[in-house]
Amino acid sequence: MGKVLVLTILVFCWWVGMATANQSSVAIEAPQSVQKGVELTIRVTVTHSANTFLHHTEWLKVTVNQKEVARWDYTSNSLPEAAIFTKEIKLKAMENMDITAQASCNIHGSKGPGTVKVTVRE
C-alpha cells in the first residue's frame, strides 16, 4: 500500500511539473514613454516548449487599455513558426497605454498575462 501511495504522489508531482512547464508565456517589448502621435512598435515574444500538431500555442492576443488590438489563432494545421516566436504590432500613441499580452497552450493553458505601461507625452 505504501509503495503505491508513494508512486501515485510521484506521478502526480511529475504531471503537475510537466503541465506548468508547458504553458505558453509572453514577454512584451515597448518603449516606456513616447511623444503623442508617434507610431510605436510593440513586440510580443511567446515561449512554449514545442509546437506540434498535438501540442502547441493555440492563441496569442494583445490588448491596449482593455481593448483587443491583435490576435493570432493557431491550429494543428496552422502552427506558430517556432517554439519561441515574436509578433509585432504598430500603434499610434494618442493616450497612455496599458498593454497586456497573453498566449495559451492547447493542452496546458497560459502562464498568465504580461503587461507594460507606455506613457504618452504631450
Summary of the structure (lengths in Angstrom):
residues: 122
radius of gyration: 18.5
end to end distance: 70.6
largest distance: 70.6
contacts: 336
relative contact order: 0.27
helix: 16%
strand: 52%
